[in-house]
Amino acid sequence: MPRSSDARTRFVDTAAGLFRRHGYHGVGLSQIISVSGAPKGSFYHHFPGGKEELAEHTVRHAGAVIAKAIDEAFLEAASFAEGARALADRIADWFEASEWSDGCPITSIVLDTTPTSERILQATQEVFEGWLVRAAGHAERLGAEGDPRTTATRLLVALEGAWIVARVQRSREPFAQAAALVAEA
């Protein structure tokens, strides 16, 4: 019976961390392999499309983590505004714990690869759409004013912008402001 390997997971987890801090172009494949501690020979077995395929899987993995955070933030919220604050607080907690160095794992990849990588762009579009559908469902369930999709889009735009401003200011405040903007809308 073949031995089970966690190399694939190690490559994706390592790439996610490095891409969040340094962007797609700021990280070399050799660095990802070295930091992961996974066997170099297994990289192309798991990712025959190379670094671009790894980034696609990283986008999808990170997308699932944020999707889960969206659902958890809104699960017990009494209103969409309360859920938005809970989500903003959760992201701010992660970001602050990284000492303001771990940007959005998807944005850091897409800014470096769009429009040159159709593969990564498509994965990002699918992930963002999933986030919007989830957040819109919560907006509708919680009786948010206005169109649920528009409300969800405002939340996503505000949080992505907050991530950038918070990195520059090294502060949680932009996340609180993002949640307040969404609540006011």
VENGI-V846790 format. One record per residue. N is the residue number from 1. D_CENTER is the distance of its C-alpha to the mean C-alpha in Angstrom with 1 decimal. Layout:
n=N d_center=D_CENTER
n=N d_center=D_CENTER
This chain:
n=1 d_center=36.3
n=2 d_center=33.5
n=3 d_center=31.5
n=4 d_center=27.9
n=5 d_center=25.4
n=6 d_center=22.0
n=7 d_center=21.6
n=8 d_center=19.0
n=9 d_center=16.7
n=10 d_center=17.6
n=11 d_center=16.8
n=12 d_center=13.2
n=13 d_center=12.6
n=14 d_center=14.4
n=15 d_center=12.8
n=16 d_center=9.3
n=17 d_center=11.1
n=18 d_center=13.2
n=19 d_center=11.0
n=20 d_center=9.0
n=21 d_center=12.6
n=22 d_center=14.5
n=23 d_center=12.8
n=24 d_center=13.8
n=25 d_center=17.5
n=26 d_center=17.8
n=27 d_center=17.6
n=28 d_center=20.4
n=29 d_center=20.6
n=30 d_center=23.4
n=31 d_center=21.3
n=32 d_center=18.6
n=33 d_center=21.6
n=34 d_center=23.4
n=35 d_center=20.8
n=36 d_center=19.9
n=37 d_center=23.6
n=38 d_center=23.5
n=39 d_center=26.6
n=40 d_center=26.4
n=41 d_center=28.3
n=42 d_center=25.8
n=43 d_center=23.0
n=44 d_center=24.5
n=45 d_center=25.6
n=46 d_center=22.0
n=47 d_center=20.7
n=48 d_center=23.7
n=49 d_center=21.8
n=50 d_center=21.0
n=51 d_center=18.1
n=52 d_center=16.9
n=53 d_center=16.8
n=54 d_center=15.0
n=55 d_center=12.2
n=56 d_center=12.3
n=57 d_center=12.1
n=58 d_center=9.3
n=59 d_center=7.2
n=60 d_center=8.7
n=61 d_center=8.4
n=62 d_center=4.8
n=63 d_center=5.1
n=64 d_center=8.1
n=65 d_center=7.1
n=66 d_center=5.5
n=67 d_center=8.5
n=68 d_center=10.7
n=69 d_center=10.0
n=70 d_center=11.0
n=71 d_center=14.0
n=72 d_center=15.0
n=73 d_center=15.0
n=74 d_center=17.2
n=75 d_center=19.2
n=76 d_center=22.0
n=77 d_center=21.6
n=78 d_center=24.9
n=79 d_center=23.5
n=80 d_center=20.4
n=81 d_center=20.7
n=82 d_center=20.8
n=83 d_center=17.7
n=84 d_center=15.9
n=85 d_center=17.3
n=86 d_center=16.2
n=87 d_center=12.5
n=88 d_center=12.9
n=89 d_center=14.9
n=90 d_center=12.5
n=91 d_center=9.7
n=92 d_center=12.8
n=93 d_center=14.1
n=94 d_center=11.4
n=95 d_center=11.6
n=96 d_center=15.4
n=97 d_center=15.8
n=98 d_center=14.5
n=99 d_center=17.1
n=100 d_center=14.9
n=101 d_center=13.9
n=102 d_center=10.3
n=103 d_center=8.5
n=104 d_center=4.9
n=105 d_center=4.6
n=106 d_center=4.7
n=107 d_center=7.1
n=108 d_center=9.0
n=109 d_center=9.8
n=110 d_center=10.7
n=111 d_center=12.8
n=112 d_center=14.8
n=113 d_center=15.4
n=114 d_center=16.0
n=115 d_center=18.7
n=116 d_center=20.0
n=117 d_center=17.9
n=118 d_center=18.4
n=119 d_center=16.8
n=120 d_center=13.4
n=121 d_center=13.8
n=122 d_center=14.8
n=123 d_center=11.9
n=124 d_center=9.5
n=125 d_center=12.2
n=126 d_center=12.3
n=127 d_center=8.7
n=128 d_center=9.1
n=129 d_center=12.5
n=130 d_center=11.7
n=131 d_center=9.8
n=132 d_center=12.9
n=133 d_center=15.3
n=134 d_center=14.2
n=135 d_center=14.4
n=136 d_center=17.5
n=137 d_center=19.1
n=138 d_center=18.7
n=139 d_center=20.2
n=140 d_center=23.0
n=141 d_center=23.7
n=142 d_center=23.8
n=143 d_center=26.0
n=144 d_center=24.1
n=145 d_center=26.3
n=146 d_center=26.0
n=147 d_center=24.1
n=148 d_center=21.2
n=149 d_center=19.1
n=150 d_center=19.9
n=151 d_center=19.0
n=152 d_center=15.5
n=153 d_center=15.1
n=154 d_center=16.3
n=155 d_center=13.9
n=156 d_center=10.8
n=157 d_center=12.8
n=158 d_center=13.9
n=159 d_center=10.7
n=160 d_center=9.3
n=161 d_center=12.9
n=162 d_center=13.2
n=163 d_center=10.6
n=164 d_center=13.0
n=165 d_center=16.1
n=166 d_center=15.4
n=167 d_center=15.0
n=168 d_center=18.3
n=169 d_center=20.0
n=170 d_center=18.8
n=171 d_center=18.9
n=172 d_center=17.3
n=173 d_center=19.4
n=174 d_center=17.1
n=175 d_center=14.9
n=176 d_center=18.3
n=177 d_center=19.4
n=178 d_center=16.4
n=179 d_center=17.2
n=180 d_center=20.9
n=181 d_center=20.6
n=182 d_center=19.1
n=183 d_center=21.9
n=184 d_center=24.5
n=185 d_center=23.7
